[in-house]
């Protein structure tokens, strides 16, 4: 009997059905019948350079557009002159997002043209996130920048003229350390300071620069706390200077290895088994992601245009590996394949990918292992999982299959132990046509995972998991006939579209249950993971933050609850589910049995649960998320509107009863 049919026979197929008259679910869990192993890699996450998830977010660099590379959008361009997502400056979005909110739409678009420079009005915005102080002459110069393409030229006739950036969260005594690169003529020097209104909270004088670029260390120690301070770089007298690479990081962030402590804790608390990085569209668009621009000294790193920002590459390979080690996650790296046109030459990108494998996994005596060692990391990272680009849906599937073979065979010559991952469809086949089946048929001998994406419409939060299960099983039939019957699915981007209300939590619970049961899905990660509050669109992130605080969305609340109660042995469940989506598992030591259940109905459900087999329960508990409204959501002002609360559960030996309120998620844990 096929495994999918066996699971259905045991009542383990997706249990979400329209609400029925029966108000009682009667379920039996056989504690002796382990159907399969549940892979904890289903509880992975996806870290993309988007909406300041990293620079100015999780990674502790607090200056935005630190290298003065991001211009304002052109008038009439996408987003107009002041499109959504103002960020620090309170004005325009450098890449002109039009607020369409659709991840699918952004994946297929062509990279935006480089914005034309905009002459700043007196006292107005200079470039993205920076404003004028006083009335200096400011231009963006391409002659002799420190790195990348531009530096900022500032001409002032006297003291007090310069540039500024808003919205810095300061803690009293928590020094912000970094540096500023300057060249030019300023006999009296420059002043770098934090101010709040008329108060100067920290200040440092930078001495007169010379004709060549020089780095000047900065230490700004706030004399008082501030929720929205302003950083100013101003002249002390007449000056003609060029500025580049202004960088600051609080000591409290440095103490965690460079990560913002509260966001690092939020990431650690959800226990990601894997982390996929760096994209996403960040990998494949706007010239692709080139990893060599994100290693070594910060001042030499080359920025990369993303979806809504020019990320300065302050967070690169070594920082990503440090994060994975801090939170106990296994890294998944996504490589850029280059042009997606038929017959394109990918030799440069293949070599780049091979060099990356060597940088991560090669011995210190290898060419790129020696570079890693010089960067302070002599021991190899042993990165196992490598995905060949992202959302390659514009390619002909046959062409992509050839590219996969070329990349993986070359990369495995560098490290034969790596595992390859191929891209699959979006929207369960809506994008990439029959590409999923082409990859399974013709590339499963080269790679071991198919990476698929799906963002469910908000209205489908209840029945979406059943749709996903049907597609997983459809691919499973193809896998069974393939060259690699152990081939698995990697649901590498999933979520409810543009929703952080309770519907997103119900969908997360239902889909996680579905993936735990399904025999073909072994890895998964949702998106978005982190999102700054000033992002212009795509509002479905698990972790939502501003410069000083954060709150969890309902999908975070549910996924953390499930992760906290993870157990690897899937148990057989039978009976009348009464519309519930339920999954039962047992801990590796056999001492805990867990039932995770989603009630998508607008009516409560009483659950009668019986545990059979050798397991003997001595105690039972119920954790419940039941805000009683689909529109319920958390916010900065009310971060616990949707939260886990203890529920009432009655136990008589191995028989347990409890009630799931309408629109709720519950986890019952029995222990002996």
C-alpha positions as CSV (number, residue, x, y, z in Angstrom):
1,X,0.0,0.0,0.0
2,X,1.4,3.4,-0.9
3,X,2.3,5.5,2.1
4,X,-0.1,8.3,1.2
5,X,-3.0,5.8,1.1
6,X,-1.8,4.3,4.4
7,X,-1.8,7.7,6.0
8,X,-5.3,8.5,4.7
9,X,-6.5,5.1,6.0
10,X,-5.2,6.0,9.4
11,X,-7.1,9.3,9.4
12,X,-3.9,11.3,8.8
13,X,-4.9,13.0,5.6
14,X,-5.6,16.7,5.9
15,X,-8.5,17.0,8.2
16,X,-9.7,20.5,7.4
17,X,-13.3,20.3,6.1
18,X,-16.2,22.8,6.1
19,X,-17.9,23.2,9.4
20,X,-20.3,20.4,10.2
21,X,-23.2,20.1,12.6
22,X,-21.3,17.7,14.9
23,X,-19.7,19.7,17.8
24,X,-17.6,16.8,19.2
25,X,-14.4,15.4,17.7
26,X,-13.6,11.8,18.8
27,X,-10.0,11.0,18.1
28,X,-7.9,7.9,19.0
29,X,-4.1,8.1,19.0
30,X,-2.2,4.8,18.8
31,X,1.0,5.5,20.8
32,X,2.6,2.3,19.5
33,X,2.1,3.0,15.8
34,X,4.8,5.3,14.5
35,X,3.8,6.2,10.9
36,X,7.0,8.1,10.1
37,X,9.6,10.4,11.4
38,X,8.8,14.1,11.4
39,X,11.8,16.2,10.2
40,X,12.5,19.2,12.5
41,X,13.8,20.9,9.3
42,X,10.1,21.7,8.7
43,X,10.7,24.4,11.3
44,X,13.3,26.4,9.3
45,X,13.3,30.1,8.4
46,X,14.2,32.3,5.5
47,X,16.4,35.4,6.0
48,X,16.3,37.8,3.1
49,X,17.8,41.2,2.7
50,X,14.4,43.0,2.5
51,X,12.7,45.8,4.4
52,X,15.9,46.2,6.6
53,X,15.5,42.7,8.0
54,X,19.3,42.8,8.3
55,X,21.1,46.1,7.9
56,X,19.3,48.3,10.4
57,X,17.5,45.3,11.8
58,X,18.8,42.0,13.1
59,X,22.4,43.0,12.1
60,X,23.5,45.7,14.5
61,X,24.6,48.4,12.0
62,X,22.4,51.3,12.9
63,X,23.2,53.8,10.0
64,X,21.1,53.4,6.9
65,X,22.6,54.2,3.5
66,X,25.9,54.4,5.2
67,X,27.9,54.6,2.0
68,X,25.7,57.3,0.3
69,X,24.9,55.0,-2.6
70,X,21.1,55.2,-2.6
71,X,19.7,58.2,-4.6
72,X,16.1,59.5,-4.5
73,X,13.7,58.1,-7.1
74,X,13.2,60.0,-10.3
75,X,10.1,62.1,-10.5
76,X,7.4,60.1,-12.1
77,X,9.2,56.8,-11.5
78,X,7.8,53.9,-9.6
79,X,6.5,55.3,-6.3
80,X,6.7,58.8,-7.6
81,X,8.8,61.4,-5.7
82,X,7.8,60.2,-2.2
83,X,6.6,56.6,-2.5
84,X,5.7,54.4,0.4
85,X,8.3,53.2,2.8
86,X,10.0,56.4,3.8
87,X,12.2,54.8,6.4
88,X,14.6,57.2,8.3
89,X,14.2,60.3,6.1
90,X,10.4,60.4,6.3
91,X,10.3,61.0,2.5
92,X,11.1,59.0,-0.6
93,X,11.8,55.4,-1.3
94,X,15.0,55.0,-3.3
95,X,13.8,52.1,-5.4
96,X,10.3,53.5,-5.8
97,X,8.1,50.7,-4.6
98,X,4.6,51.2,-5.7
99,X,3.0,49.3,-2.8
100,X,1.5,46.5,-4.9
101,X,2.1,44.1,-2.0
102,X,2.5,41.0,-4.1
103,X,5.6,38.8,-3.7
104,X,4.7,37.0,-6.9
105,X,4.6,40.2,-8.8
106,X,8.0,41.3,-7.6
107,X,9.6,38.0,-8.4
108,X,8.8,38.3,-12.1
109,X,9.6,42.0,-12.7
110,X,12.7,43.3,-14.3
111,X,15.3,45.2,-12.2
112,X,14.4,48.9,-11.8
113,X,16.7,51.4,-13.6
114,X,19.2,53.3,-11.6
115,X,17.5,56.5,-10.3
116,X,18.8,59.8,-11.7
117,X,20.4,62.1,-9.1
118,X,18.1,64.7,-7.7
119,X,19.3,68.2,-6.7
120,X,18.5,68.6,-3.0
121,X,16.5,71.7,-2.0
122,X,18.0,73.7,0.9
123,X,17.2,72.0,4.2
124,X,15.6,69.1,2.3
125,X,16.5,65.6,1.6
126,X,20.0,64.8,0.1
127,X,19.7,61.1,-0.7
128,X,17.7,58.4,0.8
129,X,17.6,58.6,4.6
130,X,19.9,61.7,4.8
131,X,18.8,65.3,5.1
132,X,20.6,68.6,5.0
133,X,21.7,70.6,8.1
134,X,22.0,74.3,7.3
135,X,22.6,75.2,3.6
136,X,25.7,73.4,2.4
137,X,26.2,72.5,-1.3
138,X,25.9,68.7,-1.5
139,X,26.5,66.6,-4.6
140,X,27.0,62.9,-5.2
141,X,30.4,62.3,-6.7
142,X,31.6,59.3,-8.7
143,X,35.3,60.5,-8.7
144,X,37.4,58.5,-6.3
145,X,34.8,57.0,-4.0
146,X,36.1,54.9,-1.1
147,X,34.1,51.9,-2.4
148,X,31.2,51.1,-4.7
149,X,30.2,54.0,-7.0
150,X,29.7,57.2,-5.1
151,X,30.7,59.4,-2.2
152,X,29.0,62.6,-0.8
153,X,30.7,65.9,-1.5
154,X,29.9,68.6,1.0
155,X,30.9,72.3,0.5
156,X,30.2,74.7,3.4
157,X,31.1,78.4,3.9
158,X,31.1,78.1,7.7
159,X,30.2,76.0,10.7
160,X,27.1,74.0,11.3
161,X,26.4,72.8,7.8
162,X,26.2,69.1,6.9
163,X,23.9,66.1,6.8
164,X,21.7,64.2,9.2
165,X,19.7,61.1,9.7
166,X,16.7,60.5,12.0
167,X,15.3,57.8,14.2
168,X,18.1,56.4,16.3
169,X,17.2,54.6,19.4
170,X,19.7,55.4,22.1
171,X,20.3,53.9,25.5
172,X,22.0,56.0,28.2
173,X,25.7,55.0,28.4
174,X,25.4,52.5,25.6
175,X,28.2,53.8,23.4
176,X,27.8,53.7,19.6
177,X,31.2,52.8,18.1
178,X,32.2,52.9,14.5
179,X,33.9,55.2,12.0
180,X,33.7,57.8,9.3
181,X,35.8,58.0,6.2
182,X,36.7,61.5,5.0
183,X,39.0,63.3,2.6
184,X,39.3,66.9,1.6
185,X,39.8,70.3,3.2
186,X,38.2,71.2,6.6
187,X,40.8,73.0,8.7
188,X,38.6,73.2,11.8
189,X,37.5,69.6,11.4
190,X,34.0,68.1,11.6
191,X,31.6,67.4,14.4
192,X,29.6,64.1,14.6
193,X,26.9,64.1,17.2
194,X,23.5,62.7,18.4
195,X,20.9,65.3,19.1
196,X,17.3,65.2,20.3
197,X,15.6,68.5,19.7
198,X,17.9,71.1,21.2
199,X,19.8,68.6,23.4
200,X,23.2,67.2,22.3
201,X,23.3,63.7,23.7
202,X,26.8,62.7,22.4
203,X,29.4,64.5,20.4
204,X,32.9,63.9,18.9
205,X,35.2,66.1,16.8
206,X,36.8,64.7,13.7
207,X,40.1,66.4,13.0
208,X,41.0,68.1,9.8
209,X,41.2,65.5,7.0
210,X,43.8,65.3,4.2
211,X,43.7,64.7,0.5
212,X,43.4,60.9,0.8
213,X,40.7,58.8,2.3
214,X,41.2,58.2,6.0
215,X,39.1,56.4,8.6
216,X,38.3,58.3,11.8
217,X,37.1,56.1,14.7
218,X,33.8,57.3,16.4
219,X,32.6,56.7,19.9
220,X,29.3,58.4,20.7
221,X,28.1,57.6,24.3
222,X,24.6,59.0,24.9
223,X,24.2,61.0,28.1
224,X,20.5,60.2,28.1
225,X,18.1,57.7,26.5
226,X,16.2,58.7,23.3
227,X,13.7,56.9,21.2
228,X,14.2,59.0,18.1
229,X,17.5,60.8,18.1
230,X,19.2,62.4,15.1
231,X,22.7,61.8,13.9
232,X,24.5,64.9,12.5
233,X,27.7,65.2,10.6
234,X,28.4,69.0,10.4
235,X,31.3,71.3,9.7
236,X,33.2,73.4,12.3
237,X,34.2,76.0,9.7
238,X,34.6,76.4,6.0
239,X,35.0,73.0,4.3
240,X,35.1,71.1,1.1
241,X,35.0,67.4,2.0
242,X,34.0,64.0,0.7
243,X,32.2,61.6,3.1
244,X,31.8,57.8,2.8
245,X,31.1,54.8,4.9
246,X,29.7,56.2,8.2
247,X,29.2,53.2,10.4
248,X,27.9,52.9,14.0
249,X,27.0,49.9,16.3
250,X,26.0,50.1,20.0
251,X,28.2,48.3,22.4
252,X,25.1,46.2,23.5
253,X,24.9,44.9,20.0
254,X,28.6,44.2,19.8
255,X,28.3,42.1,23.0
256,X,26.0,39.7,21.1
257,X,28.5,39.4,18.2
258,X,27.0,42.3,16.2
259,X,23.3,41.4,16.5
260,X,20.5,43.5,17.9
261,X,19.8,41.7,21.2
262,X,16.0,41.8,21.2
263,X,15.7,40.6,17.6
264,X,18.4,38.0,18.1
265,X,16.4,36.6,21.0
266,X,13.2,36.7,19.0
267,X,15.0,34.6,16.3
268,X,16.5,32.2,18.8
269,X,13.2,31.7,20.7
270,X,11.6,30.2,17.6
271,X,14.4,27.7,17.3
272,X,15.1,27.7,13.5
273,X,16.3,24.2,12.5
274,X,17.6,25.7,9.2
275,X,18.0,29.3,7.9
276,X,17.9,29.9,4.1
277,X,19.9,32.9,2.9
278,X,20.5,35.4,1.3
279,X,17.3,35.2,-0.9
280,X,14.9,35.3,-2.4
281,X,14.9,37.9,-5.1
282,X,18.0,39.4,-3.5
283,X,19.9,36.5,-5.1
284,X,18.7,36.6,-8.7
285,X,17.7,40.2,-9.5
286,X,19.5,43.5,-10.1
287,X,22.7,41.8,-11.2
288,X,22.6,38.9,-8.8
289,X,24.2,38.4,-5.4
290,X,28.0,38.2,-5.5
291,X,29.2,36.8,-2.2
292,X,32.7,38.1,-2.5
293,X,31.4,41.7,-2.0
294,X,30.2,40.7,1.5
295,X,33.3,39.4,3.1
296,X,36.4,41.1,4.6
297,X,36.6,44.7,6.0
298,X,33.3,46.5,6.1
299,X,34.7,49.5,4.3
300,X,35.6,47.5,1.3
301,X,32.2,45.7,0.9
302,X,30.1,46.4,-2.1
303,X,26.4,47.0,-1.7
304,X,23.6,45.2,-3.6
305,X,20.2,46.6,-4.7
306,X,17.4,44.6,-3.2
307,X,13.7,44.9,-3.3
308,X,13.4,48.1,-1.3
309,X,16.9,49.2,-0.4
310,X,20.5,49.1,-1.4
311,X,21.9,46.8,1.2
312,X,25.6,47.7,2.1
313,X,26.6,44.0,2.5
314,X,27.4,44.6,6.1
315,X,25.9,41.2,6.8
316,X,27.7,38.6,4.7
317,X,28.8,35.0,4.7
318,X,30.7,35.1,8.0
319,X,28.0,37.0,9.8
320,X,25.4,34.6,8.5
321,X,27.4,31.6,9.7
322,X,27.8,33.3,13.1
323,X,24.1,33.8,13.4
324,X,23.4,30.1,12.5
325,X,25.8,29.0,15.2
326,X,24.3,31.3,17.8
327,X,20.8,30.0,17.3
328,X,21.6,26.4,16.5
329,X,20.5,26.4,12.8
330,X,21.9,24.6,9.8
331,X,22.7,27.0,7.0
332,X,21.1,26.8,3.5
333,X,22.9,29.0,0.9
334,X,21.3,30.1,-2.4
335,X,23.7,30.7,-5.3
336,X,23.2,33.0,-8.3
337,X,23.1,31.2,-11.7
338,X,23.4,34.2,-14.0
339,X,21.4,34.8,-17.2
340,X,18.2,32.9,-17.6
341,X,18.1,33.0,-21.4
342,X,18.5,29.9,-23.6
343,X,22.1,28.9,-24.3
344,X,23.5,31.4,-21.8
345,X,27.1,30.9,-20.6
346,X,27.1,30.2,-16.9
347,X,30.8,29.5,-16.5
348,X,31.5,32.6,-14.5
349,X,28.7,32.0,-12.1
350,X,29.6,28.3,-11.7
351,X,33.2,29.3,-10.8
352,X,31.7,31.9,-8.3
353,X,29.6,29.1,-6.7
354,X,32.5,26.7,-6.5
355,X,34.6,29.4,-4.9
356,X,31.8,30.0,-2.3
357,X,31.8,26.3,-1.5
358,X,35.5,26.4,-1.0
359,X,35.3,29.5,1.1
360,X,32.7,27.8,3.4
361,X,34.0,24.2,3.4
362,X,37.5,24.2,2.1
363,X,40.6,23.6,4.4
364,X,42.6,26.6,5.5
365,X,45.3,25.6,2.9
366,X,42.9,26.0,0.0
367,X,42.8,29.3,-2.0
368,X,39.4,30.5,-0.6
369,X,39.8,28.6,2.7
370,X,42.9,30.8,3.2
371,X,40.8,33.9,2.6
372,X,38.3,32.7,5.1
373,X,41.1,32.1,7.6
374,X,42.5,35.6,6.9
375,X,39.0,36.9,7.7
376,X,39.3,35.3,11.2
377,X,37.6,31.9,10.6
378,X,40.2,29.1,10.1
379,X,37.7,26.3,10.7
380,X,35.5,25.3,7.8
381,X,31.8,26.0,8.1
382,X,30.7,22.6,6.6
383,X,27.7,24.0,4.7
384,X,25.7,21.1,3.5
385,X,22.7,22.6,1.6
386,X,23.1,24.6,-1.6
387,X,20.2,25.9,-3.7
388,X,20.7,26.8,-7.3
389,X,19.1,30.3,-7.5
390,X,15.6,31.4,-6.7
391,X,12.3,31.5,-8.5
392,X,13.8,30.8,-11.9
393,X,10.3,30.6,-13.5
394,X,11.2,32.6,-16.6
395,X,13.6,29.8,-17.7
396,X,12.5,26.8,-19.8
397,X,12.5,23.8,-17.4
398,X,14.8,21.8,-19.7
399,X,17.3,24.6,-19.7
400,X,17.2,24.9,-15.9
401,X,17.7,21.2,-15.5
402,X,20.9,21.4,-17.6
403,X,22.1,24.3,-15.4
404,X,21.4,22.4,-12.2
405,X,23.5,19.5,-13.5
406,X,26.4,21.9,-14.5
407,X,26.4,23.7,-11.2
408,X,26.0,20.8,-8.8
409,X,28.6,18.6,-10.6
410,X,31.2,21.4,-10.5
411,X,30.4,22.3,-6.8
412,X,30.6,18.6,-5.8
413,X,34.1,18.5,-7.2
414,X,35.0,21.0,-4.5
415,X,33.1,19.2,-1.8
416,X,31.4,15.9,-2.6
417,X,29.5,15.9,0.6
418,X,27.2,18.8,-0.2
419,X,23.5,18.4,-0.9
420,X,22.0,20.2,-3.9
421,X,18.5,21.9,-4.0
422,X,16.7,22.8,-7.2
423,X,14.1,25.5,-7.6
424,X,10.6,24.6,-8.3
425,X,7.3,26.3,-8.9
426,X,5.4,29.1,-7.3
427,X,1.7,28.9,-6.6
428,X,1.7,25.1,-6.7
429,X,2.4,24.9,-10.4
430,X,0.9,28.3,-11.4
431,X,4.4,29.5,-12.1
432,X,7.0,27.4,-13.9
433,X,4.4,25.3,-15.7
434,X,5.5,21.6,-15.6
435,X,8.9,22.6,-14.3
436,X,8.4,20.7,-11.0
437,X,7.9,17.5,-12.9
438,X,10.8,18.2,-15.2
439,X,13.2,18.7,-12.3
440,X,11.9,15.6,-10.5
441,X,12.3,13.5,-13.7
442,X,15.6,14.8,-15.0
443,X,17.5,16.4,-12.1
444,X,16.7,14.2,-9.1
445,X,19.9,12.3,-9.8
446,X,21.8,15.5,-9.2
447,X,19.9,17.1,-6.3
448,X,17.9,15.8,-3.4
449,X,15.3,18.6,-2.8
450,X,12.8,20.6,-4.9
451,X,12.3,24.1,-3.5
452,X,8.7,25.3,-4.0
453,X,7.0,28.5,-3.0
454,X,3.4,29.3,-2.3
455,X,1.8,32.4,-0.7
456,X,-1.9,31.7,0.0
457,X,-4.6,34.3,-0.4
458,X,-5.8,35.6,2.9
459,X,-9.4,34.3,2.2
460,X,-8.0,30.7,1.9
461,X,-6.5,30.5,5.4
462,X,-8.8,27.6,6.3
463,X,-8.8,25.4,3.2
464,X,-5.3,26.3,1.9
465,X,-3.6,23.5,3.8
466,X,-5.7,20.9,2.0
467,X,-4.7,22.4,-1.3
468,X,-1.1,22.2,-0.3
469,X,-1.4,18.6,0.7
470,X,-3.0,17.6,-2.6
471,X,-0.1,19.2,-4.5
472,X,2.5,17.6,-2.3
473,X,1.0,14.2,-3.0
474,X,0.8,14.9,-6.7
475,X,4.5,15.6,-6.7
476,X,5.0,12.5,-4.6
477,X,3.6,10.3,-7.3
478,X,6.2,11.7,-9.7
479,X,9.0,11.2,-7.1
480,X,8.0,7.6,-6.7
481,X,8.7,7.1,-10.4
482,X,11.9,9.2,-10.5
483,X,15.6,8.3,-10.5
484,X,15.7,9.2,-6.8
485,X,12.9,7.8,-4.7
486,X,14.4,9.5,-1.6
487,X,13.9,12.9,-3.3
488,X,12.1,15.3,-1.0
489,X,10.2,18.6,-1.1
490,X,11.5,21.8,0.4
491,X,8.6,24.3,1.0
492,X,11.1,27.1,1.1
493,X,8.7,30.0,1.1
494,X,5.2,29.9,2.5
495,X,2.8,32.2,4.3
496,X,-0.5,33.9,4.0
497,X,-0.4,36.9,1.8
498,X,-0.2,40.4,3.4
499,X,-1.8,39.4,6.7
500,X,-0.6,39.6,10.3
501,X,-4.1,39.1,11.8
502,X,-5.2,35.8,13.4
503,X,-5.9,34.3,10.0
504,X,-2.2,34.0,9.5
505,X,-1.8,32.1,12.7
506,X,-4.6,29.7,11.8
507,X,-3.1,29.1,8.4
508,X,0.4,28.5,9.9
509,X,-1.0,25.9,12.3
510,X,-2.9,24.1,9.6
511,X,0.0,24.1,7.1
512,X,2.5,22.9,9.7
513,X,0.2,20.1,10.7
514,X,-0.2,19.2,7.0
515,X,3.6,19.2,6.4
516,X,4.3,17.1,9.5
517,X,1.9,14.5,8.2
518,X,3.0,14.5,4.6
519,X,5.6,11.9,3.6
520,X,7.3,14.0,0.9
521,X,8.0,17.3,2.7
522,X,11.2,17.3,4.7
523,X,12.2,21.0,4.9
524,X,10.3,24.2,5.0
525,X,10.6,27.9,5.9
526,X,8.1,30.8,5.7
527,X,8.6,34.3,4.6
528,X,8.7,37.1,5.7
529,X,10.7,36.5,8.8
530,X,11.6,40.1,9.8
531,X,10.1,43.4,8.6
532,X,10.8,47.0,9.6
533,X,7.5,48.9,10.3
534,X,8.3,51.4,7.5
535,X,8.3,48.8,4.8
536,X,6.0,49.9,2.0
537,X,4.2,46.6,1.5
538,X,4.1,42.8,1.9
539,X,2.8,42.9,5.5
540,X,3.0,39.3,6.7
541,X,6.2,39.1,8.7
542,X,6.6,36.9,11.7
543,X,8.8,39.5,13.5
544,X,7.8,43.2,13.1
545,X,10.1,45.8,14.5
546,X,11.1,49.5,14.6
547,X,14.3,51.0,15.9
548,X,13.7,50.1,19.5
549,X,11.1,47.3,19.9
550,X,9.3,44.5,18.1
551,X,6.1,42.4,18.3
552,X,5.3,38.9,17.1
553,X,2.6,38.3,14.5
554,X,0.1,35.4,15.1
555,X,2.1,33.2,12.7
556,X,5.1,33.6,15.0
557,X,3.0,32.8,18.0
558,X,1.7,29.6,16.5
559,X,5.0,28.4,15.0
560,X,6.8,29.0,18.3
561,X,4.1,27.1,20.2
562,X,4.5,24.1,17.8
563,X,8.3,24.3,17.9
564,X,8.3,24.3,21.7
565,X,6.2,21.1,21.6
566,X,8.0,19.4,18.7
567,X,8.3,15.6,18.8
568,X,9.8,13.5,15.9
569,X,7.5,10.4,15.8
570,X,4.3,10.8,13.9
571,X,1.5,8.7,15.4
572,X,-1.5,7.1,13.8
573,X,-4.7,9.0,14.4
574,X,-8.2,7.7,13.7
575,X,-11.8,8.8,14.4
576,X,-14.1,11.7,13.7
577,X,-12.1,15.0,13.4
578,X,-15.3,17.1,13.2
579,X,-13.5,19.6,10.9
580,X,-10.3,19.9,12.9
581,X,-6.8,19.7,11.4
582,X,-5.0,17.5,13.9
583,X,-1.6,15.8,14.1
584,X,-0.3,13.6,16.9
585,X,3.4,12.9,17.6
586,X,5.5,11.2,20.3
587,X,8.8,12.4,21.8
588,X,12.0,10.4,21.0
589,X,12.2,9.1,24.6
590,X,8.5,8.0,24.4
591,X,7.6,10.0,27.5
592,X,5.4,12.6,25.8
593,X,2.5,12.4,23.4
594,X,1.4,15.7,21.7
595,X,-1.8,16.5,19.8
596,X,-1.7,19.7,17.8
597,X,-5.1,20.8,16.5
598,X,-6.5,23.7,14.5
599,X,-10.2,24.6,14.7
600,X,-11.0,26.7,11.6
601,X,-14.7,26.6,12.4
602,X,-16.7,29.6,13.7
603,X,-18.1,27.2,16.3
604,X,-16.3,25.6,19.3
605,X,-15.4,21.9,19.2
606,X,-15.3,19.6,22.1
607,X,-12.5,17.0,21.7
608,X,-12.6,13.5,23.2
609,X,-9.1,12.1,22.9
610,X,-8.1,8.5,23.7
611,X,-4.5,7.3,23.8
612,X,-4.0,3.6,23.2
613,X,-0.9,1.4,23.4
614,X,1.8,1.2,25.9
615,X,2.0,4.9,26.7
616,X,0.4,5.7,30.1
617,X,-0.4,9.3,30.9
618,X,0.1,10.7,34.3
619,X,-0.6,14.4,33.5
620,X,-2.0,16.6,30.7
621,X,-1.8,20.2,29.7
622,X,-3.4,22.4,27.1
623,X,-1.8,25.5,25.5
624,X,-4.3,27.6,23.6
625,X,-4.3,30.5,21.1
626,X,-7.9,31.7,20.8
627,X,-8.3,35.5,20.3
628,X,-12.0,35.0,19.3
629,X,-11.7,37.2,16.2
630,X,-10.2,36.6,12.8
631,X,-9.1,40.2,12.6
632,X,-7.2,40.1,16.0
633,X,-3.6,41.1,15.6
634,X,-0.6,42.2,17.7
635,X,1.0,45.6,17.5
636,X,3.7,47.8,19.1
637,X,1.0,49.2,21.4
638,X,-0.6,45.8,22.2
639,X,1.9,43.0,21.5
640,X,0.0,40.3,23.3
641,X,-3.5,40.6,21.8
642,X,-2.8,37.2,20.2
643,X,-0.8,34.9,22.6
644,X,-0.6,31.5,24.2
645,X,-2.8,31.0,27.3
646,X,-3.4,27.8,29.4
647,X,-6.5,26.0,28.6
648,X,-8.8,23.6,30.6
649,X,-8.2,19.9,30.1
650,X,-9.7,16.9,31.9
651,X,-7.9,13.6,32.1
652,X,-9.0,10.2,33.2
653,X,-6.1,7.8,32.7
654,X,-5.4,7.9,28.9
655,X,-8.7,9.6,28.1
656,X,-8.6,13.4,27.7
657,X,-11.3,15.9,27.0
658,X,-11.1,19.6,26.2
659,X,-12.7,22.3,24.2
660,X,-11.2,24.2,21.3
661,X,-13.0,27.6,20.9
662,X,-13.9,28.9,17.5
663,X,-11.0,29.9,15.3
664,X,-8.4,28.5,17.6
665,X,-5.1,26.5,17.8
666,X,-4.5,24.1,20.7
667,X,-1.6,21.9,21.7
668,X,-2.3,19.1,24.2
669,X,0.7,17.5,25.8
670,X,0.5,14.3,27.8
671,X,3.4,13.0,29.8
672,X,4.1,9.9,31.9
